[in-house]
Amino acid sequence: MAPSMAININPQGTASAVGRAVPLAFLMATVGVLLIAHTFVRLSQRFSHAGSVYAFVGVTLEARAGSVAGWLNASTYVFYGAVTSTAAGIFLTDLARKVAAPRDLPDWVAFVFAWLVLAAVWWLSAREIKGGATVLLITEGLTITLILVVAAITLGKLITGHTPGGQHVDMSVFTVASGTSASTVFLGIVFGFLSFAGFEAAATLGEETEAPRRNIPRAILGTALFGGVFFVVVTAIEMMAFGTDAAGVAAFVRSDALMGDLAQQYVAPWLSAVIIVGATFSAAACCLASVVGASRLIFALSRDGMGVPALAAVHPTRNVPHVAAATAVAMVFAIQAIGWVGLRARPFDVFTIAATAGTLILLIAYALCTVGAIRLLFLGHDTRIHKWEVLLPLLGLALLAYTLYRNVIPWPHGSALWGPCLALAVLGLVVGTVLARPAAAREAGLKLMAQQGF
């Protein structure tokens, strides 16, 4: 999770699908995440361990399913590498337009900036970098603080009526505009889930304490609750500040950095630049985390017989999977290059396509984990868990299933087609590979679970 990046660029994708009802979509995403969080809480209490999604899938279903989830996770990381580096490029282009060359820079410059960020990520991912996480966490914390300050000032002006275009507090942001199907919210909810992606990794913080059975659940639920309140409240303020009419929604969708624009309009132009710089660092850090996550999974699966052997190489002095890292970076670059050159897509279109594909794949992994939890915890003989609690993962599974269904039925058109198509293609490729090599898939799944402590 990177709230400062997400709150600046993810809501535009939701608004393009649901209009003014962005906070409603994020509220529904929060409900879904809390239902999924219950699954992770119960699993972490059962195993007293903060495992990854693929490890929980493997231990609750079977090892081959864990291998499938491992490749799905690696694919999600690659797509999110494209999402976050493209976001960094969009932010830097917006900053350059505001500071140096207003309106003179073409959109494609964002790809150039994205590739500069990606080059830095490649360099860092092939090395053991220590101490950088602390700096990035401090930067993220400061940026979130500034965003909350801007949001509070903006809300104050909305309440008092001192706004540039007559905007005011308007609770219609929690309703779907007339003429828009309520089910359309499940198209926009994808970007809500994108904003929470990786929330379960907060469990690692709880695992490092003396009472993991108590602190892992607190870390998971605390992260989900904070994220939910933050995203719902701030997106509501953003949409009200831009305006809930057609012109306001159109301006909202066109924004390259929502909180940066609000800081410029409602507070001070210099604060806009500071927020955009912070969001850029956040996006770059997420890109690094995505590439590192993808490279580690590609390395492990390849080493265990479910990938190309060359991808299992380890640098002799740095002790990192440098070939897998370079491969992950190359795949991110390919997604962006094909989008720009092959599809003539704008940077934000590439961001949207990669975000949709990566999130749909992640939701499939969450669904597998939820099914496994139901099988292990509620169909077993664990008397420590109330049977009525099965309703929570069932509701979560239903929400995930309908979100996946609504994103492919009715079949999307135009650029909206690419995200679901890529997700289905990856799913088919992964499942086909595992079915073709069941013994190797089982062995790889067992080793992945062992690495996670199971």
C-alpha positions as a Markdown table, in Angstrom:
| # | Residue | x | y | z |
|---|---|---|---|---|
| 1 | Met | 0.0 | 0.0 | 0.0 |
| 2 | Ala | 1.2 | 3.5 | -0.9 |
| 3 | Pro | -1.7 | 5.9 | 0.1 |
| 4 | Ser | 0.1 | 9.1 | -1.1 |
| 5 | Met | 0.4 | 7.7 | -4.6 |
| 6 | Ala | -2.9 | 5.9 | -4.7 |
| 7 | Ile | -5.0 | 8.9 | -3.6 |
| 8 | Asn | -3.4 | 11.1 | -6.3 |
| 9 | Ile | -4.0 | 8.8 | -9.4 |
| 10 | Asn | -6.2 | 5.8 | -8.7 |
| 11 | Pro | -9.6 | 7.6 | -8.2 |
| 12 | Gln | -9.5 | 8.9 | -11.8 |
| 13 | Gly | -9.9 | 5.4 | -13.1 |
| 14 | Thr | -12.9 | 4.9 | -10.8 |
| 15 | Ala | -14.4 | 8.2 | -11.9 |
| 16 | Ser | -14.2 | 7.2 | -15.6 |
| 17 | Ala | -16.5 | 4.3 | -14.8 |
| 18 | Val | -18.8 | 5.5 | -12.1 |
| 19 | Gly | -18.7 | 9.3 | -12.3 |
| 20 | Arg | -19.2 | 11.2 | -9.1 |
| 21 | Ala | -19.6 | 8.0 | -7.0 |
| 22 | Val | -15.9 | 7.5 | -6.4 |
| 23 | Pro | -16.2 | 7.5 | -2.6 |
| 24 | Leu | -19.0 | 4.9 | -2.9 |
| 25 | Ala | -16.8 | 2.6 | -4.9 |
| 26 | Phe | -13.9 | 3.0 | -2.4 |
| 27 | Leu | -16.3 | 2.4 | 0.5 |
| 28 | Met | -17.4 | -0.9 | -1.2 |
| 29 | Ala | -13.8 | -1.8 | -1.8 |
| 30 | Thr | -13.1 | -1.2 | 1.9 |
| 31 | Val | -15.9 | -3.6 | 2.9 |
| 32 | Gly | -14.5 | -6.2 | 0.5 |
| 33 | Val | -11.0 | -5.7 | 2.0 |
| 34 | Leu | -12.3 | -6.0 | 5.5 |
| 35 | Leu | -14.0 | -9.3 | 4.6 |
| 36 | Ile | -10.9 | -10.6 | 3.0 |
| 37 | Ala | -8.9 | -9.3 | 6.0 |
| 38 | His | -11.0 | -11.6 | 8.2 |
| 39 | Thr | -9.6 | -14.6 | 6.2 |
| 40 | Phe | -6.0 | -13.5 | 6.8 |
| 41 | Val | -6.7 | -12.8 | 10.4 |
| 42 | Arg | -8.0 | -16.3 | 11.0 |
| 43 | Leu | -5.3 | -18.0 | 9.0 |
| 44 | Ser | -2.5 | -16.0 | 10.8 |
| 45 | Gln | -4.1 | -17.0 | 14.2 |
| 46 | Arg | -4.2 | -20.6 | 13.1 |
| 47 | Phe | -0.6 | -20.7 | 11.9 |
| 48 | Ser | 0.8 | -17.9 | 14.0 |
| 49 | His | 2.6 | -16.8 | 10.9 |
| 50 | Ala | 2.3 | -13.9 | 8.4 |
| 51 | Gly | 2.4 | -15.8 | 5.1 |
| 52 | Ser | 2.1 | -14.5 | 1.6 |
| 53 | Val | -1.1 | -15.1 | -0.3 |
| 54 | Tyr | 0.4 | -17.9 | -2.3 |
| 55 | Ala | 1.7 | -19.7 | 0.8 |
| 56 | Phe | -1.8 | -19.6 | 2.4 |
| 57 | Val | -3.3 | -20.9 | -0.8 |
| 58 | Gly | -0.8 | -23.8 | -0.9 |
| 59 | Val | -1.3 | -24.7 | 2.8 |
| 60 | Thr | -5.1 | -24.6 | 2.7 |
| 61 | Leu | -5.8 | -26.1 | -0.7 |
| 62 | Glu | -2.7 | -28.0 | -2.0 |
| 63 | Ala | 0.8 | -27.4 | -3.1 |
| 64 | Arg | 0.0 | -27.2 | -6.8 |
| 65 | Ala | -2.6 | -24.5 | -6.1 |
| 66 | Gly | 0.2 | -22.7 | -4.2 |
| 67 | Ser | 2.4 | -22.9 | -7.3 |
| 68 | Val | -0.5 | -21.3 | -9.4 |
| 69 | Ala | -0.9 | -18.6 | -6.8 |
| 70 | Gly | 2.9 | -18.0 | -6.9 |
| 71 | Trp | 2.9 | -17.3 | -10.6 |
| 72 | Leu | -0.3 | -15.2 | -10.3 |
| 73 | Asn | 1.5 | -13.2 | -7.6 |
| 74 | Ala | 4.6 | -12.7 | -9.8 |
| 75 | Ser | 2.3 | -11.6 | -12.7 |
| 76 | Thr | 0.6 | -9.1 | -10.4 |
| 77 | Tyr | 3.9 | -7.7 | -9.3 |
| 78 | Val | 5.0 | -7.2 | -12.9 |
| 79 | Phe | 1.8 | -5.4 | -13.9 |
| 80 | Tyr | 2.1 | -3.3 | -10.7 |
| 81 | Gly | 5.6 | -2.4 | -11.7 |
| 82 | Ala | 4.2 | -1.0 | -14.9 |
| 83 | Val | 1.4 | 0.8 | -12.9 |
| 84 | Thr | 3.8 | 2.4 | -10.4 |
| 85 | Ser | 6.6 | 3.5 | -12.8 |
| 86 | Thr | 4.0 | 4.9 | -15.2 |
| 87 | Ala | 2.4 | 6.8 | -12.2 |
| 88 | Ala | 5.8 | 8.2 | -11.3 |
| 89 | Gly | 6.2 | 9.3 | -15.0 |
| 90 | Ile | 2.8 | 11.0 | -15.0 |
| 91 | Phe | 3.6 | 12.8 | -11.7 |
| 92 | Leu | 6.9 | 14.1 | -13.0 |
| 93 | Thr | 5.4 | 15.3 | -16.2 |
| 94 | Asp | 2.7 | 17.1 | -14.2 |
| 95 | Leu | 5.4 | 18.6 | -12.0 |
| 96 | Ala | 7.4 | 19.8 | -15.0 |
| 97 | Arg | 4.3 | 21.4 | -16.5 |
| 98 | Lys | 3.5 | 23.2 | -13.3 |
| 99 | Val | 7.1 | 24.4 | -12.6 |
| 100 | Ala | 9.0 | 24.7 | -15.8 |
| 101 | Ala | 6.9 | 24.4 | -19.0 |
| 102 | Pro | 3.2 | 24.8 | -18.5 |
| 103 | Arg | 1.2 | 22.8 | -21.0 |
| 104 | Asp | 4.2 | 22.6 | -23.4 |
| 105 | Leu | 5.1 | 19.0 | -22.7 |
| 106 | Pro | 3.4 | 16.2 | -24.7 |
| 107 | Asp | 1.9 | 13.3 | -22.8 |
| 108 | Trp | 4.5 | 10.8 | -24.1 |
| 109 | Val | 7.1 | 12.5 | -22.0 |
| 110 | Ala | 5.6 | 10.5 | -19.1 |
| 111 | Phe | 6.9 | 7.3 | -20.6 |
| 112 | Val | 10.5 | 8.8 | -20.7 |
| 113 | Phe | 10.3 | 9.8 | -17.1 |
| 114 | Ala | 8.8 | 6.3 | -16.3 |
| 115 | Trp | 11.8 | 4.6 | -17.9 |
| 116 | Leu | 14.2 | 6.8 | -16.0 |
| 117 | Val | 12.5 | 5.6 | -12.8 |
| 118 | Leu | 12.6 | 2.1 | -14.1 |
| 119 | Ala | 16.3 | 2.3 | -14.8 |
| 120 | Ala | 16.9 | 3.4 | -11.2 |
| 121 | Val | 14.7 | 0.6 | -10.0 |
| 122 | Trp | 16.7 | -1.9 | -12.1 |
| 123 | Trp | 20.0 | -0.7 | -10.6 |
| 124 | Leu | 18.6 | -0.9 | -7.0 |
| 125 | Ser | 16.9 | -4.3 | -7.4 |
| 126 | Ala | 20.2 | -5.9 | -8.4 |
| 127 | Arg | 21.8 | -4.8 | -5.1 |
| 128 | Glu | 21.5 | -5.2 | -1.4 |
| 129 | Ile | 20.2 | -1.8 | -0.4 |
| 130 | Lys | 20.0 | -1.2 | 3.4 |
| 131 | Gly | 18.4 | 1.7 | 5.2 |
| 132 | Gly | 16.4 | 2.9 | 2.2 |
| 133 | Ala | 13.2 | 1.5 | 3.6 |
| 134 | Thr | 13.3 | 3.9 | 6.6 |
| 135 | Val | 13.9 | 6.9 | 4.3 |
| 136 | Leu | 11.0 | 5.9 | 2.1 |
| 137 | Leu | 8.6 | 5.3 | 5.1 |
| 138 | Ile | 9.4 | 8.7 | 6.5 |
| 139 | Thr | 8.8 | 10.3 | 3.1 |
| 140 | Glu | 5.5 | 8.5 | 2.7 |
| 141 | Gly | 4.5 | 9.5 | 6.2 |
| 142 | Leu | 5.3 | 13.2 | 5.6 |
| 143 | Thr | 3.4 | 13.2 | 2.3 |
| 144 | Ile | 0.3 | 11.6 | 3.8 |
| 145 | Thr | 0.4 | 14.3 | 6.6 |
| 146 | Leu | 0.5 | 17.0 | 4.0 |
| 147 | Ile | -2.3 | 15.4 | 2.0 |
| 148 | Leu | -4.4 | 15.3 | 5.2 |
| 149 | Val | -3.7 | 19.0 | 5.9 |
| 150 | Val | -4.7 | 19.9 | 2.3 |
| 151 | Ala | -7.8 | 17.8 | 2.7 |
| 152 | Ala | -8.8 | 19.5 | 6.0 |
| 153 | Ile | -8.3 | 23.0 | 4.5 |
| 154 | Thr | -10.2 | 22.1 | 1.4 |
| 155 | Leu | -13.1 | 20.6 | 3.5 |
| 156 | Gly | -13.2 | 23.8 | 5.6 |
| 157 | Lys | -13.5 | 25.9 | 2.4 |
| 158 | Leu | -16.2 | 23.6 | 1.1 |
| 159 | Ile | -18.2 | 24.0 | 4.3 |
| 160 | Thr | -17.8 | 27.8 | 4.4 |
| 161 | Gly | -18.4 | 28.3 | 0.7 |
| 162 | His | -15.0 | 29.9 | 0.0 |
| 163 | Thr | -14.3 | 27.8 | -3.1 |
| 164 | Pro | -13.0 | 28.8 | -6.6 |
| 165 | Gly | -16.0 | 27.6 | -8.5 |
| 166 | Gly | -18.8 | 27.6 | -6.0 |
| 167 | Gln | -18.3 | 24.0 | -5.0 |
| 168 | His | -19.8 | 22.9 | -1.7 |
| 169 | Val | -20.3 | 19.8 | 0.5 |
| 170 | Asp | -22.4 | 17.4 | -1.5 |
| 171 | Met | -23.2 | 14.0 | -0.2 |
| 172 | Ser | -24.4 | 12.8 | -3.7 |
| 173 | Val | -20.8 | 11.5 | -4.1 |
| 174 | Phe | -22.1 | 8.4 | -2.2 |
| 175 | Thr | -24.8 | 7.8 | -4.8 |
| 176 | Val | -24.7 | 6.8 | -8.5 |
| 177 | Ala | -25.8 | 9.4 | -10.9 |
| 178 | Ser | -29.2 | 8.9 | -12.7 |
| 179 | Gly | -28.7 | 7.0 | -15.9 |
| 180 | Thr | -25.8 | 5.0 | -14.5 |
| 181 | Ser | -26.3 | 1.3 | -13.5 |
| 182 | Ala | -25.6 | 0.5 | -9.9 |
| 183 | Ser | -23.6 | -2.5 | -11.0 |
| 184 | Thr | -21.2 | -0.1 | -12.8 |
| 185 | Val | -19.7 | 0.5 | -9.3 |
| 186 | Phe | -18.1 | -2.9 | -9.6 |
| 187 | Leu | -16.1 | -1.7 | -12.6 |
| 188 | Gly | -14.7 | 1.3 | -10.6 |
| 189 | Ile | -14.2 | -0.8 | -7.4 |
| 190 | Val | -11.1 | -2.4 | -9.1 |
| 191 | Phe | -9.1 | 0.8 | -8.5 |
| 192 | Gly | -10.3 | 0.7 | -4.9 |
| 193 | Phe | -8.8 | -2.8 | -4.5 |
| 194 | Leu | -5.7 | -1.6 | -6.3 |
| 195 | Ser | -5.3 | 1.1 | -3.6 |
| 196 | Phe | -5.3 | -1.6 | -0.9 |
| 197 | Ala | -3.1 | -4.1 | -2.8 |
| 198 | Gly | -0.6 | -5.7 | -0.4 |
| 199 | Phe | -2.4 | -4.7 | 2.8 |
| 200 | Glu | -1.9 | -8.2 | 4.1 |
| 201 | Ala | 1.9 | -7.6 | 4.1 |
| 202 | Ala | 1.4 | -5.4 | 7.1 |
| 203 | Ala | 1.2 | -8.7 | 9.0 |
| 204 | Thr | 5.0 | -9.0 | 8.9 |
| 205 | Leu | 5.1 | -6.0 | 11.3 |
| 206 | Gly | 3.0 | -7.9 | 13.8 |
| 207 | Glu | 5.0 | -11.0 | 13.4 |
| 208 | Glu | 8.2 | -9.4 | 14.7 |
| 209 | Thr | 6.6 | -8.8 | 18.1 |
| 210 | Glu | 6.4 | -11.2 | 21.1 |
| 211 | Ala | 2.7 | -12.0 | 20.7 |
| 212 | Pro | 2.1 | -12.8 | 17.0 |
| 213 | Arg | -1.3 | -14.4 | 17.5 |
| 214 | Arg | -2.5 | -11.0 | 18.9 |
| 215 | Asn | -0.4 | -8.6 | 16.9 |
| 216 | Ile | -0.6 | -10.0 | 13.4 |
| 217 | Pro | -4.5 | -9.6 | 13.4 |
| 218 | Arg | -4.1 | -6.1 | 14.8 |
| 219 | Ala | -1.6 | -5.2 | 12.0 |
| 220 | Ile | -3.9 | -6.6 | 9.3 |
| 221 | Leu | -7.1 | -5.0 | 10.5 |
| 222 | Gly | -5.5 | -1.8 | 11.5 |
| 223 | Thr | -4.0 | -1.3 | 8.0 |
| 224 | Ala | -7.3 | -2.1 | 6.3 |
| 225 | Leu | -9.3 | 0.2 | 8.6 |
| 226 | Phe | -6.8 | 3.1 | 8.3 |
| 227 | Gly | -6.7 | 2.7 | 4.5 |
| 228 | Gly | -10.5 | 2.5 | 4.3 |
| 229 | Val | -11.1 | 5.7 | 6.3 |
| 230 | Phe | -8.3 | 7.5 | 4.5 |
| 231 | Phe | -9.5 | 6.6 | 1.0 |
| 232 | Val | -13.2 | 7.1 | 1.5 |
| 233 | Val | -12.9 | 10.5 | 3.3 |
| 234 | Val | -10.2 | 12.0 | 1.0 |
| 235 | Thr | -11.8 | 10.8 | -2.2 |
| 236 | Ala | -15.1 | 12.4 | -1.0 |
| 237 | Ile | -13.3 | 15.7 | -0.4 |
| 238 | Glu | -11.5 | 15.4 | -3.8 |
| 239 | Met | -14.8 | 14.8 | -5.7 |
| 240 | Met | -16.6 | 17.6 | -3.9 |
| 241 | Ala | -13.8 | 20.0 | -4.5 |
| 242 | Phe | -13.6 | 19.3 | -8.2 |
| 243 | Gly | -17.4 | 19.4 | -8.4 |
| 244 | Thr | -20.1 | 16.7 | -8.8 |
| 245 | Asp | -21.5 | 18.0 | -12.1 |
| 246 | Ala | -20.4 | 16.7 | -15.5 |
| 247 | Ala | -17.7 | 19.4 | -15.8 |
| 248 | Gly | -16.3 | 18.7 | -12.4 |
| 249 | Val | -16.2 | 14.9 | -13.0 |
| 250 | Ala | -14.4 | 15.5 | -16.4 |
| 251 | Ala | -11.8 | 17.7 | -14.7 |
| 252 | Phe | -11.4 | 15.1 | -12.0 |
| 253 | Val | -10.7 | 12.4 | -14.6 |
| 254 | Arg | -8.2 | 14.7 | -16.5 |
| 255 | Ser | -6.2 | 15.4 | -13.4 |
| 256 | Asp | -2.6 | 14.0 | -13.3 |
| 257 | Ala | -2.3 | 14.4 | -9.5 |
| 258 | Leu | -5.6 | 15.0 | -7.6 |
| 259 | Met | -4.2 | 16.3 | -4.3 |
| 260 | Gly | -1.5 | 18.3 | -6.1 |
| 261 | Asp | -4.2 | 20.1 | -8.0 |
| 262 | Leu | -6.3 | 20.7 | -4.9 |
| 263 | Ala | -3.3 | 22.1 | -3.1 |
| 264 | Gln | -2.7 | 24.5 | -6.0 |
| 265 | Gln | -6.4 | 25.6 | -6.2 |
| 266 | Tyr | -7.3 | 25.6 | -2.5 |
| 267 | Val | -4.1 | 26.2 | -0.5 |
| 268 | Ala | -0.8 | 27.2 | -2.2 |
| 269 | Pro | 1.0 | 26.4 | -5.5 |
| 270 | Trp | 4.3 | 25.5 | -3.8 |
| 271 | Leu | 2.5 | 22.9 | -1.6 |
| 272 | Ser | 1.3 | 21.2 | -4.8 |
| 273 | Ala | 4.8 | 20.7 | -6.0 |
| 274 | Val | 5.8 | 19.2 | -2.6 |
| 275 | Ile | 2.9 | 16.7 | -2.6 |
| 276 | Ile | 3.7 | 15.6 | -6.2 |
| 277 | Val | 7.4 | 15.0 | -5.3 |
| 278 | Gly | 6.3 | 12.9 | -2.3 |
| 279 | Ala | 3.8 | 11.0 | -4.5 |
| 280 | Thr | 6.6 | 10.4 | -7.0 |
| 281 | Phe | 8.9 | 8.9 | -4.4 |
| 282 | Ser | 6.0 | 6.8 | -3.2 |
| 283 | Ala | 5.4 | 5.5 | -6.7 |
| 284 | Ala | 9.1 | 4.8 | -7.3 |
| 285 | Ala | 9.3 | 2.9 | -4.0 |
| 286 | Cys | 6.3 | 0.8 | -4.9 |
| 287 | Cys | 7.9 | 0.1 | -8.3 |
| 288 | Leu | 11.0 | -1.1 | -6.6 |
| 289 | Ala | 9.0 | -3.3 | -4.2 |
| 290 | Ser | 7.0 | -4.8 | -7.2 |
| 291 | Val | 10.1 | -5.6 | -9.2 |
| 292 | Val | 11.9 | -7.1 | -6.1 |
| 293 | Gly | 8.8 | -9.2 | -5.3 |
| 294 | Ala | 8.4 | -10.4 | -8.9 |
| 295 | Ser | 12.1 | -11.2 | -9.2 |
| 296 | Arg | 12.1 | -13.3 | -5.9 |
| 297 | Leu | 9.1 | -15.3 | -7.0 |
| 298 | Ile | 10.4 | -15.8 | -10.6 |
| 299 | Phe | 13.7 | -16.9 | -9.1 |
| 300 | Ala | 12.2 | -19.3 | -6.7 |
| 301 | Leu | 9.8 | -20.9 | -9.1 |
| 302 | Ser | 12.5 | -21.2 | -11.8 |
| 303 | Arg | 14.9 | -22.8 | -9.3 |
| 304 | Asp | 12.3 | -25.3 | -8.3 |
| 305 | Gly | 11.5 | -26.4 | -11.9 |
| 306 | Met | 8.6 | -24.2 | -12.9 |
| 307 | Gly | 10.5 | -21.7 | -15.0 |
| 308 | Val | 13.5 | -21.2 | -17.2 |
| 309 | Pro | 16.6 | -22.5 | -15.4 |
| 310 | Ala | 18.6 | -19.3 | -16.4 |
| 311 | Leu | 16.2 | -17.2 | -14.3 |
| 312 | Ala | 17.4 | -19.0 | -11.1 |
| 313 | Ala | 20.9 | -17.5 | -11.4 |
| 314 | Val | 22.3 | -15.6 | -8.4 |
| 315 | His | 24.9 | -12.9 | -8.6 |
| 316 | Pro | 28.2 | -14.3 | -7.3 |
| 317 | Thr | 29.0 | -11.3 | -5.1 |
| 318 | Arg | 25.7 | -9.5 | -4.4 |
| 319 | Asn | 23.8 | -12.6 | -3.7 |
| 320 | Val | 20.6 | -11.4 | -5.4 |
| 321 | Pro | 18.7 | -13.0 | -8.3 |
| 322 | His | 19.9 | -10.4 | -10.8 |
| 323 | Val | 18.7 | -12.2 | -14.0 |
| 324 | Ala | 15.2 | -12.5 | -12.6 |
| 325 | Ala | 15.2 | -8.8 | -11.6 |
| 326 | Ala | 16.4 | -7.8 | -15.1 |
| 327 | Thr | 13.6 | -10.0 | -16.6 |
| 328 | Ala | 11.0 | -8.4 | -14.4 |
| 329 | Val | 12.2 | -4.9 | -15.4 |
| 330 | Ala | 12.2 | -6.0 | -19.1 |
| 331 | Met | 8.6 | -7.2 | -18.8 |
| 332 | Val | 7.5 | -3.9 | -17.3 |
| 333 | Phe | 9.3 | -2.0 | -20.0 |
| 334 | Ala | 7.6 | -4.2 | -22.7 |
| 335 | Ile | 4.2 | -3.5 | -21.3 |
| 336 | Gln | 4.8 | 0.2 | -21.5 |
| 337 | Ala | 6.5 | 0.2 | -24.9 |
| 338 | Ile | 3.8 | -2.0 | -26.5 |
| 339 | Gly | 1.1 | 0.3 | -25.0 |
| 340 | Trp | 2.8 | 3.4 | -26.4 |
| 341 | Val | 4.1 | 2.2 | -29.7 |
| 342 | Gly | 1.8 | -0.7 | -30.5 |
| 343 | Leu | -1.5 | 0.6 | -29.1 |
| 344 | Arg | -0.9 | 4.3 | -29.4 |
| 345 | Ala | -2.1 | 4.6 | -25.8 |
| 346 | Arg | -1.6 | 7.5 | -23.5 |
| 347 | Pro | 0.4 | 7.0 | -20.3 |
| 348 | Phe | -2.8 | 7.1 | -18.2 |
| 349 | Asp | -4.3 | 4.4 | -20.5 |
| 350 | Val | -1.3 | 2.2 | -20.0 |
| 351 | Phe | -1.6 | 2.8 | -16.2 |
| 352 | Thr | -5.3 | 1.8 | -16.3 |
| 353 | Ile | -4.8 | -1.3 | -18.4 |
| 354 | Ala | -1.9 | -2.6 | -16.3 |
| 355 | Ala | -3.8 | -1.7 | -13.1 |
| 356 | Thr | -6.9 | -3.5 | -14.2 |
| 357 | Ala | -5.0 | -6.6 | -15.3 |
| 358 | Gly | -2.9 | -6.8 | -12.1 |
| 359 | Thr | -5.8 | -6.2 | -9.8 |
| 360 | Leu | -8.1 | -8.8 | -11.4 |
| 361 | Ile | -5.2 | -11.4 | -11.1 |
| 362 | Leu | -4.7 | -10.4 | -7.5 |
| 363 | Leu | -8.5 | -10.8 | -6.8 |
| 364 | Ile | -8.3 | -14.3 | -8.2 |
| 365 | Ala | -5.5 | -15.1 | -5.7 |
| 366 | Tyr | -7.5 | -13.6 | -2.9 |
| 367 | Ala | -10.5 | -15.7 | -3.9 |
| 368 | Leu | -8.3 | -18.9 | -3.9 |
| 369 | Cys | -7.1 | -17.9 | -0.4 |
| 370 | Thr | -10.6 | -17.4 | 0.8 |
| 371 | Val | -11.8 | -20.7 | -0.6 |
| 372 | Gly | -8.9 | -22.4 | 1.2 |
| 373 | Ala | -9.7 | -20.7 | 4.5 |
| 374 | Ile | -13.3 | -21.8 | 4.3 |
| 375 | Arg | -12.2 | -25.4 | 3.6 |
| 376 | Leu | -9.6 | -25.5 | 6.4 |
| 377 | Leu | -11.2 | -23.4 | 9.1 |
| 378 | Phe | -14.9 | -23.9 | 8.7 |
| 379 | Leu | -15.3 | -27.3 | 7.1 |
| 380 | Gly | -12.7 | -28.8 | 9.4 |
| 381 | His | -13.0 | -29.6 | 13.1 |
| 382 | Asp | -11.6 | -26.4 | 14.6 |
| 383 | Thr | -13.8 | -25.7 | 17.6 |
| 384 | Arg | -12.0 | -22.4 | 18.4 |
| 385 | Ile | -13.9 | -20.6 | 15.6 |
| 386 | His | -17.6 | -19.9 | 15.6 |
| 387 | Lys | -19.4 | -21.5 | 12.7 |
| 388 | Trp | -21.4 | -18.4 | 12.0 |
| 389 | Glu | -18.2 | -16.6 | 11.0 |
| 390 | Val | -18.2 | -18.6 | 7.8 |
| 391 | Leu | -20.6 | -15.9 | 6.6 |
| 392 | Leu | -17.8 | -13.3 | 6.4 |
| 393 | Pro | -15.5 | -15.2 | 4.0 |
| 394 | Leu | -18.6 | -16.3 | 2.0 |
| 395 | Leu | -19.6 | -12.6 | 1.6 |
| 396 | Gly | -16.1 | -11.7 | 0.7 |
| 397 | Leu | -16.0 | -14.4 | -1.9 |
| 398 | Ala | -19.3 | -13.3 | -3.3 |
| 399 | Leu | -18.1 | -9.7 | -3.6 |
| 400 | Leu | -14.8 | -10.9 | -5.3 |
| 401 | Ala | -16.7 | -13.2 | -7.7 |
| 402 | Tyr | -19.2 | -10.5 | -8.7 |
| 403 | Thr | -16.4 | -7.9 | -9.2 |
| 404 | Leu | -14.5 | -10.4 | -11.5 |
| 405 | Tyr | -17.7 | -11.2 | -13.3 |
| 406 | Arg | -18.8 | -7.6 | -13.8 |
| 407 | Asn | -15.4 | -6.7 | -15.3 |
| 408 | Val | -15.8 | -9.3 | -18.1 |
| 409 | Ile | -19.6 | -9.4 | -18.5 |
| 410 | Pro | -20.8 | -7.6 | -20.6 |
| 411 | Trp | -17.6 | -8.0 | -22.6 |
| 412 | Pro | -15.8 | -4.6 | -22.5 |
| 413 | His | -15.0 | -2.6 | -25.6 |
| 414 | Gly | -12.1 | -0.3 | -26.7 |
| 415 | Ser | -9.2 | 0.2 | -24.4 |
| 416 | Ala | -11.2 | -1.3 | -21.5 |
| 417 | Leu | -10.9 | -4.6 | -23.2 |
| 418 | Trp | -7.2 | -5.0 | -22.6 |
| 419 | Gly | -7.1 | -5.3 | -18.9 |
| 420 | Pro | -9.5 | -8.3 | -18.5 |
| 421 | Cys | -8.0 | -9.9 | -21.6 |
| 422 | Leu | -4.5 | -9.8 | -20.2 |
| 423 | Ala | -5.7 | -11.1 | -16.9 |
| 424 | Leu | -7.5 | -14.0 | -18.5 |
| 425 | Ala | -4.4 | -14.7 | -20.7 |
| 426 | Val | -2.1 | -14.9 | -17.7 |
| 427 | Leu | -4.5 | -17.1 | -15.8 |
| 428 | Gly | -4.8 | -19.5 | -18.7 |
| 429 | Leu | -1.1 | -19.6 | -19.2 |
| 430 | Val | -0.4 | -20.3 | -15.5 |
| 431 | Val | -3.0 | -23.0 | -15.1 |
| 432 | Gly | -2.0 | -24.6 | -18.4 |
| 433 | Thr | 1.6 | -24.8 | -17.3 |
| 434 | Val | 0.8 | -26.3 | -13.9 |
| 435 | Leu | -1.5 | -28.9 | -15.4 |
| 436 | Ala | 1.2 | -29.8 | -18.0 |
| 437 | Arg | 3.8 | -30.3 | -15.2 |
| 438 | Pro | 1.9 | -31.5 | -12.1 |
| 439 | Ala | 4.8 | -33.1 | -10.3 |
| 440 | Ala | 7.1 | -30.1 | -10.8 |
| 441 | Ala | 4.3 | -27.7 | -9.8 |
| 442 | Arg | 3.6 | -29.7 | -6.6 |
| 443 | Glu | 7.4 | -29.6 | -5.7 |
| 444 | Ala | 7.6 | -25.9 | -6.4 |
| 445 | Gly | 4.6 | -25.2 | -4.3 |
| 446 | Leu | 5.9 | -27.2 | -1.4 |
| 447 | Lys | 9.2 | -25.3 | -1.5 |
| 448 | Leu | 7.5 | -21.9 | -1.7 |
| 449 | Met | 5.5 | -22.8 | 1.3 |
| 450 | Ala | 8.6 | -23.9 | 3.2 |
| 451 | Gln | 10.3 | -20.6 | 2.4 |
| 452 | Gln | 7.3 | -18.9 | 4.0 |
| 453 | Gly | 7.7 | -21.0 | 7.2 |
| 454 | Phe | 4.9 | -23.6 | 6.6 |
